[in-house]
Amino acid sequence: MKLKTFEAKDVQGKKVLMRVDFNVPFKNGKVTDDARIRAHISTLKKLLNAGAKVALVSHFGRPKGKVDPAFSLSQIVPDVEKAYGLKVRFVDDCVGAKVAEALTAVQDPAKEIVLLENSRFHAEEQKNDPDFAKQMAAPFDVFVMDAFSACHRADVSTSGVIPLLTSFAGDLLMREAEMLGAVSENPAKPYVLILGGAKVSDKIAVVGNLLDKATTILIGGGMAYTFLRARGFEIGKSLCEEDRLDFARETLEKAEKMGVKVLLPVDSVVADGLESTETSLAEVSAMPADKMGLDIGPKTVALFVDALKGAKSVLWNGPMGVFENPLFAEGSKKLAGAVADCTKAGAVTVIGGGDTASAVRQFGLADKVSHVSTGGGASLEYCEGKKLPGMAPFEIK
């Protein structure tokens, strides 16, 4: 998918509202991962180099439409200044006279930007209220949408202001469309789709949209046990969505008819529960009744790694186990290494955001794949074939 973007002449001397995603991990008064802040550097540099005055707008947490100091973006100003090497002028609202005043006060647009307060402090934001959209757009000439991870939401700051201003997609949005498109619209084959995470229900639409495009599908994580149960295996205390067993059976049958190979775990790392400090290995054909599967086992790792050899396209959405616990991280780690090897061999490899992105970063392999998506929910919806409210208006037919 190609998107409409801006050239220097489009923004020169203009007041630009740029939608970013600063909904960053925040603990004990500190940003614990500034990847989402840094993701916007390319777009911001292009705007500043063109002489635009830029104000950034974002949501942060879930303040439920009310002012809540715990979710104030003022807390991350030092992190933004550090990431961008710029002075940040903070405004304690995202609409009104204060916004216009802050833009006027910017003396050197190349060295200073404006950061607006959390857009979700206003209940009208998530209702996509047209009057609120007019208030937000009023001080600006141009809107640039760069928050891919929020573009599946039809909020005022993601889509409501688009018809009111001359609007463009930013570099991050363009990169996401290019890379996710490469592995979901017309992927080079062999195409390996890796699905994991806890729930089958989260991946139903992705399977439906990509089943006819995939060469091989690798299924791990908690969702694998629903598929194993559908195939008649006993799964002990492992996660199972009883209401998705029919879907799992139908998917396996469809895949077989279409010549798509679906690989399920043949062994698992099992334990009494998530907090257990002792683990053991079990063949899926002999799962202990009192244990639960929390990671793929070494035989499954070898099977999945072998299936990735020679792949030209890879999309991975959902970890293979509860990777946050080192006892259940090895499957995801080994698979991440195999995906990195695919990239080195020339394949287009995309990590579908969310927990999978966190896992790949945890293993130090984020720069060894073609692309790590910044959006969990947004990347899922894109790969489901849905039109995203914050992206669709920029699509070039």
N, C-alpha and C positions, 0 to 999 in steps of 0.2 A: 504494500500500500504506500502510495506517495501522498505527502501532505503539503499544503500551502505554507511556506515560510517567508521570512522577511529578508529584504536586502537593506543595506545601510541607508539608502535614500528613503526607505519607508519609515524609518524611526529617527532620522537625524533631527535633533532639536525638539523632539516630541516628548511628552510625558507618558511614560509607559507603565501600565499595571502588569506585573508578571506574576502568574500563579505558580507557586513553588510548592513542594511538599516538605515542610519542616516538622512533620509529625514523627520526630526522632525518638529513639529509646532514651529515657530520662530517669535517672535514679539518684537519690540523695543530692539533689540540686545540681546534677551534672549530666551532660550529654554523654552517653556511653558508646555511641557509634554515630559519627557525623557523615556517613556515606551518602545519606539523602541530601544533606546540605551541599556536599561537594559535587553531587551529580548535576547541579545546575550551573557550574562554573562556565562551561562553554557558551551557553546561551547568554548569560549575564555579560561575559566579556564582549561578545558581539554587539550587544546593545550599548554598552558603555563606550566601546571603540567608535561607535557610530554617532556618539554625542547625545544619547538619550538620557533623560532623567528617569530613573527607575525606582519604583516602589514594589516591594515584594508582599504578596498576600498568601496566607496559608491557614490551615486549621492546625490544631494541636490538641490531641486527646479528645475526650468527650465531655465537654462542659454543659451539654444539654441546653443550649440556647441561653445560658446565663453567664454573667461575668463571674469568673472563678480564678482567683490569683494562682491557684495550683496549676492552671493551664495557660498562664500568660506567656506569650512569646518573648517578653522582656527578659526572661530567664536564659534565653539562648543567644542573646546579642553578642556576648564575648566569643562564642563558638562560630557565629556567622562572620564576625570581624576577622577571626583567625583564619578561617577557611578561605575567605575572599581577599584578605589583605586590604580591606576597605573600612572607612568609617561608616558606622550604621547609625542613622537617625531614627529612633524608635517613636512611633505614634501609638498612644493608648486607645486607639479605635481604628476601625478599617473603613469608616465612612465619615462624612461631615467636613466641617471647615478646617479641623486640625490636619486633615490629610492634605488639603490644598495648601495650607500654610507651610507644612513641612516640605512640600515640593518646591515652593517658592524660596525657602530658606537654603536649599542646596546650592552652594556657590560653585563647586567644581564637580560636575556629574561623573567625571572619570575617577574621582577619589571617594565619593560618598554616595550611599544609597539609603533609601527609606525602607523601614520594615514596619508593616502595619500589624495591629493587634489581631489575635485569634479571630478568624471570621466566624467561628461557631459560638462566639459570645452573643451572637444575634440569632434568635430562633428562625428568623426569616431566611437565613443562609441555606439551610437544608430543605426548606420548603420551596426554594427557587422562586422567591417572591419577586414579581416584576418591579414593584416600587423600590424595594431594597436594591435590586440590580441597577436601577437608575441612579440611586444614591452612590453606589460603589463606583459606577462608571464615570460619574460627573466630573471629577478633577482630571480625567485622563483623555488622551488622544488615541492611544493604541493599547490593545490587550495582547499579551503573549502567553499562551498556555504551555507550560513546561512540566506540569505535575502529572506524569503518566499514572502514578499510583492512586490518583484521585479522579482520573478522567472517566471512570465508570459510574461516578456519582453525578447526578443532575442537580448540582448546587448552583447558587448564584455565582460564586467565584470560579467555578469550573466551566459552566456553560451559559448561565443566565446573562452574563455581560457580553458574550460574543456578538449578538446582533446589534449591540449598542455602540460598539467601538470597531475601528479597523483592527481586525484580529488575525493572528498568525500562530502557527505551531512553532515551538522552540526546538532546539537541537535534541534535547532528551526525548521529547515526544516523537520526533522524526526517527531517532535511533531505535526506539522501542518498536515503532511500526515496521521499520525495515527488518529488524532481526526476528521479531515474533512472526512477521509475515513470511519470512524465509523458511520457518519450520511449521507453519500451519496452513499456508495457502497453496503453495506449489513446491513442496520440499524435494530436494534432490534425493534420490534413492540409491542404496538402501537407507530407509528412514526408521530410526529406532525411537519409540516413544516410551519414556520411563515414567511410571506413575507410582506414587507412594503416598505417605501421609495416613491419617487415621481413618478417614471415611470414604467409602465408595460414593456416597451421595454428593460429595464435593466435586467428583470427577465425571459424573454421568454425562453432562453435556459435552465435555471435552472428548470423551470416548466416542460419543455419537457423531461429533464433527470430524474427528481425525481417524476413525477406524478404517475408512476406505483409502486413506493416504499412507498409513503405516505399513512397513514391511514386517517389523517385529515390535511387540509390546511387552515390556518387562514390568511386572506388578509386584511391588514390595510394600513395606510399611504395614500399618494396621489393616488397611483395606484388603490386603492379600488374603487374610483369613476368611473374609466373606466369600471370596472366590474359591478358596480351598474347601470351605464348607459346601459350597454349591457343587463342587466336584465329588463330594461324598466323604471327605476326610473329617476325622474328629480333630477339633482344634483346642481342646482343653478350655482354659479360661480366657483365651485370646479374644480380642475384639471381634464382634460379628454384628452386622446390621441385618437382622432377620428379614426386614421388609425390603432388602435389596438382593436377596438370594435369587429371585426370578430374573432380575436385571443381569446379575452375574452369569447365570446359566445362558440367557439369551445372547449376551455378548460373546461368550466363549463359542457358542454355536455359530453365530454370524461370522466371527473371525475365521473359524475353520472353513466355512463355505467360501469365504473371500480369499482364502489362502494367506491370511495374516497369522503369523506365528505368535502365540501368547505364551509367555514363560512365567510360571509361578514358582515360589520358593520350594526347594526340595528339603531344606533343613532350616532350623531356626535357633537363635539364641533365646533360651527360655529362662524364666525366673518366677518366683512366687508373686511378684508384683513390681510396680514401678520403683518402689523404695528398696527393693531387695539388693543386698550386697553380694549375693552368691548367684552365679549363673551356671547353666549347663547347656549342652547341645542336644537337639532332638531332631530326628528325621520327621518330616511332616506325616509320614505314614505311621509314626509311633509317638504322637504327641501325648505327654503325660496329662492325665485328666485334671491335675491340680496345679498345672503351670500355664503361663501365658507367653506367647511369642512376642518378643520386644525388639528383635533385629533379625535380619537375614543371616543365615549361617555361612560358613566358608565354602561349602559345596555350591550353594546358591550364588555366592559372590563369583566363584569361578565360572558358573553357567552364564551369569549376566555379563561378566567381563568378556567372555568369548563371543557372546551375541553382539557386542558392540564393535568387534573387529570388522573393519571395512565399511563402517557406516559413513554416509555422506552428510546426513542430517541427524541431529539428536535434540530432542526436547525432553527436559527432566522437570517434572513437577511433583514434589512430595518426597520427603526423606524415606530411607529404607528401614529406619528404626527410631527409637527415642534417643536421637543423637546428642541431646543435651547432657545425657549421662554417659560418661566414657565407656561404661560397660556395654552400652547398646549403640555405640557410634561407629564401630568398625565397618559394618556393611556399607553405610553411607560414605565413609571415608574412602574405602577401596573403590567404590563405584565412581566417586568424584575423580579419583586418580585415573580411572579408565576413560572417563569423559574427557579429561585433560589430554590424554594420549590421542584420542580421536581428533581433538582440535589440532594438535601438533601434526597429525597425519593429513590435515586439510579439510576436515569436516566442519560444518557450521553447527556449533553447539550452543544451546540456549538454556539457561537455568531460569525457571518460571517464577522467580520472586519468592516472597514469604519465607517459610521455614527452610526451603531448599536453598535459598540465597544465603540465609544465616549459616546453614551447615557448610556450604562451600567456602564462605568467608572464614568460618571457624577452622577449617582445615588448611587455610592459606592457599587456596586454589582458585580464588575468584578471578585472578588475572591470567589464568591458564585455560579459560574457556572463551568462546567467542563473545558471549554476552550474558550478564546477570541482570535480569529484569528488576526494576525498582518497585514493581507493583505485584503483590500477591493476587488479590481479588481481580485487579484490572487485567493482569496477564491471563488469568483463567478465563475471564469473560471474552477477551480477545480471541483466545484459542478455541472458545466455544462457537466463534463465528458471529458474536453479537456486535452491534454497532455501539460504540462508547460515546456518551453524550459530550464529553470533553475533547473528543478526537474526530468524530464523524463530520462536524462542520468544516474541517480543514481538508477532507479527503479530495484528492484530485482524481476525477473519473478517468 
